[in-house]
C-alpha cells in the first residue's frame, strides 16, 4: 500500500482509540451494566474509565 503520511498518522490514531475502547469493554465492565438510572450507570462507567487511566499511567511509569 502506498499511503501518504497524513493517512498513516490518521490510521495510527484510530488504532489507539480502538484499543482503548476494546480494553474498556473487555476489562472494565462497560458492556454489561446491571444498574438502573443515569447516575448509577454514569458512575459505573466513570469508575471503569478511572481505573483504565490509572492502569495506563502505571504502565507508562514502569516503561520509563
Contact map, one row per residue, 1 for C-alpha under 8 A:
1110000000000000000000000000000000000000000000000000000000000000
1111000000000000000000000000000000000000000000000000000000000000
1111101100000000000000000000000000000000000000000000000000000000
0111111100000000000000000000000000000000000000000000000000000000
0011111110000000000000000000000000000000000000000000000000000000
0001111111000000000000000000000000000000000000000000000000000000
0011111111100000000000000000000000000000000000000000000000000000
0011111111110000000000000000000000000000000000000000000000000000
0000111111111000000000000000000000000000000000000000000000000000
0000011111111100000000000000000000000000000000000000000000000000
0000001111111110000000000000000000000000000000000000000000000000
0000000111111111000000000000000000000000000000000000000000000000
0000000011111111100000000000000000000000000000000000000000000000
0000000001111111110000000000000000000000000000000000000000000000
0000000000111111111000000000000000000000000000000000000000000000
0000000000011111111100000000000000000000000000000000000000000000
0000000000001111111110000000000000000000000000000000000000000000
0000000000000111111111000000000000000000000000000000000000000000
0000000000000011111111100000000000000000000000000000000000000000
0000000000000001111111110000000000000000000000000000000000000000
0000000000000000111111111000000000000000000000000000000000000000
0000000000000000011111111100000000000000000000000000000000000000
0000000000000000001111111111000000000000000000000000000000000000
0000000000000000000111111111110000000000000000011001000000000000
0000000000000000000011111111111000000000000000000000000000000000
0000000000000000000001111111111000000000000000000000000000000000
0000000000000000000000111111100000000000000000000000000000000000
0000000000000000000000111111110000000000000000011011000000000000
0000000000000000000000011111111110000000000010010000000000000000
0000000000000000000000011101111110000000000110010000000000000000
0000000000000000000000001100111110000000000000000000000000000000
0000000000000000000000000000111111000000000000000000000000000000
0000000000000000000000000000111111100000100100000000000000000000
0000000000000000000000000000000111110000000000000000000000000000
0000000000000000000000000000000011111001100000000000000000000000
0000000000000000000000000000000001111101100000000000000000000000
0000000000000000000000000000000000111111100000000000000000000000
0000000000000000000000000000000000011111110000000000000000000000
0000000000000000000000000000000000001111111000000000000000000000
0000000000000000000000000000000000111111111100000000000000000000
0000000000000000000000000000000010111111111110000000000000000000
0000000000000000000000000000000000000111111111000000000000000000
0000000000000000000000000000000000000011111111100000000000000000
0000000000000000000000000000010010000001111111110000000000000000
0000000000000000000000000000110000000000111111111000000000000000
0000000000000000000000000000000000000000011111111100000000000000
0000000000000000000000000000000000000000001111111110000000000000
0000000000000000000000010001110000000000000111111111000000000000
0000000000000000000000010001000000000000000011111111100000000000
0000000000000000000000000000000000000000000001111111110000000000
0000000000000000000000000001000000000000000000111111111000000000
0000000000000000000000010001000000000000000000011111111100000000
0000000000000000000000000000000000000000000000001111111110000000
0000000000000000000000000000000000000000000000000111111111000000
0000000000000000000000000000000000000000000000000011111111100000
0000000000000000000000000000000000000000000000000001111111110000
0000000000000000000000000000000000000000000000000000111111111000
0000000000000000000000000000000000000000000000000000011111111100
0000000000000000000000000000000000000000000000000000001111111110
0000000000000000000000000000000000000000000000000000000111111111
0000000000000000000000000000000000000000000000000000000011111111
0000000000000000000000000000000000000000000000000000000001111111
0000000000000000000000000000000000000000000000000000000000111111
0000000000000000000000000000000000000000000000000000000000011111
